[in-house]
């Protein structure tokens, strides 16, 4: 069993802490205990959409996007599943005999993953793992978790930081969805057009969760077209080794490999 991660001196990238009202983490824990009511996503302009619920967030591989299923063959252990949620990806790797650690900033999400049988779960933010990132051969950012860095510039800064913490040859499996073909949750053409008019990335998304009578804090997510992700890699030390994808409106997974450490910021 690994020791819990130590807090490093460096503080990049900055990822929002879970709010005291950890609405989505509470939903994950409820689903792990058998609840079925889905979450609701509210966009900054008042648009609401029923979320994916346990049918997606607790799904086995047959319920995953095709790109995720195919991309998992690129995972070499030890693996760090970043933003593991209730552990759907880490549990599959564990079942395959791969050494894996789940990481989530939400204590309730981490509890859900442990409840579902994940052997090793760390509670904390990515930057709190710091120098220990060098222990892992693969970092997984499924579920559009590359979007937690909020913008193309944030993705570039985060990957630069990661490059300074990881060893050459480390892989990142980074999932996103193009915002331009109505496949990304919470995005439609009008909102994408509004983003561009406001000088934001087309896939910028400002949302909050509703679940079980509670409302979470606003947070920013970003969906990137593959070309936008490639552009964000410039100068970070990471290159695109391959891409797993199906239709243009479906999620894709870019397999990133670290060739040389990025410059810390």
HELIX and SHEET records of a PDB file:
HELIX    1   1 UNK A   23  UNK A   32  1                                  10    
HELIX    2   2 UNK A   54  UNK A   57  1                                   4    
HELIX    3   3 UNK A   61  UNK A   63  5                                   3    
HELIX    4   4 UNK A   66  UNK A   71  1                                   6    
HELIX    5   5 UNK A   72  UNK A   74  5                                   3    
HELIX    6   6 UNK A   88  UNK A   95  1                                   8    
HELIX    7   7 UNK A  107  UNK A  115  1                                   9    
HELIX    8   8 UNK A  126  UNK A  129  1                                   4    
HELIX    9   9 UNK A  130  UNK A  135  5                                   6    
HELIX   10  10 UNK A  145  UNK A  149  5                                   5    
HELIX   11  11 UNK A  152  UNK A  165  1                                  14    
HELIX   12  12 UNK A  189  UNK A  197  1                                   9    
HELIX   13  13 UNK A  226  UNK A  232  1                                   7    
SHEET    1   A 4 UNK A  48  UNK A  50  0                                        
SHEET    2   A 4 UNK A  40  UNK A  43 -1                                        
SHEET    3   A 4 UNK A 204  UNK A 211 -1                                        
SHEET    4   A 4 UNK A 214  UNK A 215 -1                                        
SHEET    1   B 4 UNK A  48  UNK A  50  0                                        
SHEET    2   B 4 UNK A  40  UNK A  43 -1                                        
SHEET    3   B 4 UNK A 204  UNK A 211 -1                                        
SHEET    4   B 4 UNK A 219  UNK A 222 -1                                        
SHEET    1   C 7 UNK A 121  UNK A 123  0                                        
SHEET    2   C 7 UNK A 100  UNK A 104  1                                        
SHEET    3   C 7 UNK A  79  UNK A  82  1                                        
SHEET    4   C 7 UNK A 138  UNK A 141  1                                        
SHEET    5   C 7 UNK A 171  UNK A 176  1                                        
SHEET    6   C 7 UNK A 252  UNK A 258 -1                                        
SHEET    7   C 7 UNK A 238  UNK A 244 -1                                        
END                                                                             
